[in-house]
Amino acid sequence: MGRVLVWLIAAISSITLSLQPAVSEPKHAIAMQGEPALPADYTHFNYVNPDAPKGGSITYCVVGSFDNLNPFILKSLRTTARGMIDRIFGNLVFEPLMQRNDDEAFSLYGLLADTADMDPERRSIEFHLDPRAKWSDGQPMTAEDVLFTYDVFTEQGRPPYSARMSMVAKLEKIGDRSVRFTFNDKANRETPLVIAMTPIVPKHAFDKETFDRTTLKP
């Protein structure tokens, strides 16, 4: 009888544990498939020379007309200065919460955010903002900037930014330095990573009412 009771308790415990949802935890990197290759204490991507000379200037060219320094609205579609936000030429002005490692198929590492906590089912993702992150004018990057970016991209952003935001059911501020995106039925397994790669704009530097107008203010 005693052995049967012990077996039943063990079986019930096993079933209870199997029914519990998987627990997520903050990580320095996330991946579309599998695990990121680099450890949490990595210092640079393998193809980067940390001792490369800094400074100087570079000139890019663009085919077409030019009418804007805001790369996120329809009026600027493919006519803004290269390098403002560009996978090939570099994100020299606007940067995302996480950045891609080109040595891997699809892995992202913290940039403006130092960690990401992704739900195992990928229905939500929470970013903790790096306290060292600052805008070029010296002002700290805050959760309010992320919320502002979501608002203006949803209402006035051009594709693909507006399309990305249409997959967000809710965006909320968590504490002082974290934000959580919860996704709707339009989202898929790639959505958390796409959101992580979306550039963030400074709330204090833009007016929501005039965000979609032509400007020479970067």
VMD Tcl script that draws the C-alpha trace (Angstrom):
set ca {
  {0.00 0.00 0.00}
  {2.83 2.35 0.92}
  {4.61 1.77 -2.39}
  {1.40 2.37 -4.33}
  {0.82 5.65 -2.48}
  {4.37 6.82 -3.18}
  {3.94 5.92 -6.87}
  {0.66 7.84 -7.07}
  {2.19 10.93 -5.45}
  {5.13 10.81 -7.86}
  {2.82 10.39 -10.85}
  {0.58 13.28 -9.79}
  {3.62 15.50 -9.20}
  {4.95 14.65 -12.65}
  {1.62 15.48 -14.29}
  {1.37 18.76 -12.36}
  {4.85 19.82 -13.44}
  {4.14 18.93 -17.07}
  {1.02 21.11 -17.04}
  {2.86 24.18 -15.79}
  {3.75 26.70 -18.54}
  {7.37 27.10 -19.55}
  {9.06 29.94 -17.71}
  {10.96 32.58 -19.65}
  {13.88 34.60 -18.35}
  {15.77 37.71 -19.44}
  {18.53 36.93 -21.94}
  {21.26 38.97 -23.61}
  {20.26 37.58 -27.01}
  {17.41 35.80 -28.81}
  {17.28 33.63 -31.92}
  {14.70 32.60 -34.49}
  {15.83 28.98 -34.17}
  {17.92 27.38 -31.45}
  {20.19 29.44 -29.21}
  {22.43 32.45 -29.97}
  {26.07 31.55 -30.54}
  {27.76 34.23 -28.42}
  {27.82 34.18 -24.60}
  {26.47 36.93 -22.38}
  {29.97 38.30 -21.75}
  {30.89 38.69 -25.44}
  {32.61 42.00 -26.21}
  {32.16 42.28 -29.99}
  {31.01 40.35 -33.04}
  {33.72 38.18 -34.60}
  {33.85 40.21 -37.82}
  {34.31 43.51 -35.96}
  {37.71 45.04 -35.26}
  {37.37 46.73 -31.86}
  {40.63 48.59 -32.50}
  {39.58 50.01 -35.87}
  {40.40 53.71 -36.39}
  {37.54 56.06 -35.53}
  {36.58 59.37 -37.11}
  {36.67 60.71 -40.65}
  {33.78 60.99 -43.10}
  {32.07 58.93 -45.77}
  {29.77 59.96 -48.63}
  {26.79 57.87 -49.80}
  {24.67 58.32 -52.91}
  {20.95 57.74 -53.45}
  {19.15 57.24 -56.76}
  {16.06 59.44 -56.93}
  {14.88 62.71 -55.45}
  {15.44 63.90 -51.90}
  {12.86 65.50 -49.67}
  {13.26 64.32 -46.11}
  {15.48 63.35 -43.21}
  {12.74 61.32 -41.55}
  {13.15 57.77 -42.92}
  {9.98 56.39 -41.33}
  {7.22 58.12 -43.34}
  {5.83 57.68 -46.86}
  {7.19 61.01 -48.10}
  {10.71 59.74 -47.53}
  {10.34 56.27 -49.03}
  {13.79 55.40 -50.44}
  {14.78 59.06 -50.78}
  {16.32 59.80 -47.39}
  {20.04 60.07 -46.82}
  {21.58 56.58 -46.66}
  {22.87 55.67 -43.25}
  {20.00 57.26 -41.31}
  {18.53 53.78 -40.90}
  {19.84 51.15 -43.28}
  {20.90 47.52 -42.95}
  {23.67 47.87 -45.55}
  {25.00 51.37 -44.94}
  {24.56 51.37 -41.19}
  {22.18 52.73 -38.57}
  {24.09 55.94 -38.03}
  {21.28 57.97 -36.45}
  {18.44 55.66 -35.36}
  {19.09 52.34 -33.66}
  {16.91 49.39 -32.56}
  {16.48 47.64 -29.23}
  {18.53 44.68 -30.51}
  {20.97 44.20 -33.37}
  {21.63 41.33 -35.73}
  {24.82 39.28 -35.75}
  {25.60 38.68 -39.43}
  {27.59 35.54 -38.59}
  {24.35 33.80 -37.58}
  {21.20 32.95 -39.51}
  {18.90 35.10 -37.38}
  {20.13 35.99 -33.90}
  {19.75 39.34 -32.15}
  {21.87 40.82 -29.37}
  {21.09 43.68 -27.02}
  {21.75 47.23 -28.20}
  {19.44 49.89 -26.72}
  {18.05 47.07 -24.58}
  {20.48 44.99 -22.54}
  {18.15 42.01 -22.10}
  {15.00 40.54 -23.64}
  {12.51 38.23 -21.96}
  {10.59 36.37 -24.67}
  {7.57 34.22 -23.86}
  {8.25 30.61 -24.97}
  {5.11 30.77 -27.12}
  {6.29 34.12 -28.51}
  {3.06 35.87 -27.62}
  {4.95 38.63 -25.81}
  {8.43 40.00 -25.27}
  {9.76 42.32 -22.57}
  {12.83 44.51 -23.10}
  {14.93 46.00 -20.33}
  {16.56 49.20 -21.52}
  {20.29 49.61 -21.06}
  {20.80 52.44 -18.53}
  {23.84 53.56 -20.55}
  {21.77 54.24 -23.68}
  {21.67 57.94 -24.59}
  {20.63 60.02 -27.59}
  {23.23 62.01 -29.51}
  {22.23 65.16 -27.58}
  {23.08 63.44 -24.30}
  {19.55 62.81 -23.09}
  {18.90 59.29 -21.76}
  {16.80 56.89 -23.80}
  {13.65 55.97 -21.84}
  {10.64 53.69 -21.98}
  {8.60 56.73 -23.03}
  {10.63 56.85 -26.26}
  {9.62 53.27 -27.06}
  {5.95 54.03 -26.38}
  {6.16 57.17 -28.52}
  {7.75 55.21 -31.37}
  {4.92 52.68 -31.26}
  {2.31 55.46 -31.38}
  {3.76 57.41 -34.31}
  {4.69 54.32 -36.34}
  {1.17 52.95 -35.87}
  {-0.59 56.15 -36.93}
  {1.87 57.79 -39.32}
  {4.65 55.35 -40.12}
  {5.23 53.89 -43.58}
  {5.43 50.18 -44.35}
  {7.02 48.05 -43.03}
  {6.94 49.93 -39.71}
  {3.16 50.44 -39.64}
  {2.64 46.77 -40.54}
  {4.86 45.66 -37.68}
  {2.92 47.73 -35.17}
  {-0.38 46.31 -36.42}
  {0.69 42.98 -34.89}
  {0.96 44.51 -31.40}
  {-2.12 44.11 -29.21}
  {-0.66 46.05 -26.29}
  {2.50 47.90 -25.32}
  {3.04 48.73 -21.68}
  {5.71 50.28 -19.52}
  {7.02 47.91 -16.83}
  {8.78 49.72 -14.02}
  {11.20 52.51 -14.88}
  {13.26 50.88 -17.61}
  {11.28 48.05 -19.20}
  {8.58 47.71 -21.85}
  {6.46 44.72 -22.79}
  {4.96 44.04 -26.21}
  {1.96 41.68 -26.31}
  {1.01 40.41 -29.76}
  {-2.32 39.74 -31.47}
  {-3.41 37.00 -33.87}
  {-1.64 38.66 -36.81}
  {1.72 37.90 -35.22}
  {3.92 34.88 -35.93}
  {7.07 33.39 -34.44}
  {9.24 35.97 -36.17}
  {7.31 38.98 -34.82}
  {9.23 39.44 -31.52}
  {12.51 39.58 -33.45}
  {11.13 42.00 -36.03}
  {9.92 44.29 -33.24}
  {13.35 44.05 -31.60}
  {14.97 45.27 -34.85}
  {12.63 48.25 -35.22}
  {14.41 51.60 -34.74}
  {13.45 53.78 -31.77}
  {12.94 57.54 -32.14}
  {13.39 60.16 -29.38}
  {10.13 61.57 -28.07}
  {11.72 64.89 -27.12}
  {13.01 65.48 -30.66}
  {9.75 64.88 -32.59}
  {6.28 66.38 -32.55}
  {3.59 63.74 -32.96}
  {1.33 66.19 -34.80}
  {3.94 66.93 -37.48}
  {5.77 63.59 -37.60}
  {4.65 62.76 -41.16}
  {5.62 66.11 -42.67}
  {8.75 66.90 -44.67}
  {11.65 67.91 -42.45}
  {15.38 68.51 -42.66}
  {15.71 67.82 -38.94}
  {17.26 64.38 -38.38}
}
mol new
graphics top color blue
foreach p $ca { graphics top sphere $p radius 0.5 }
foreach p [lrange $ca 0 end-1] q [lrange $ca 1 end] { graphics top cylinder $p $q radius 0.2 }
display resetview
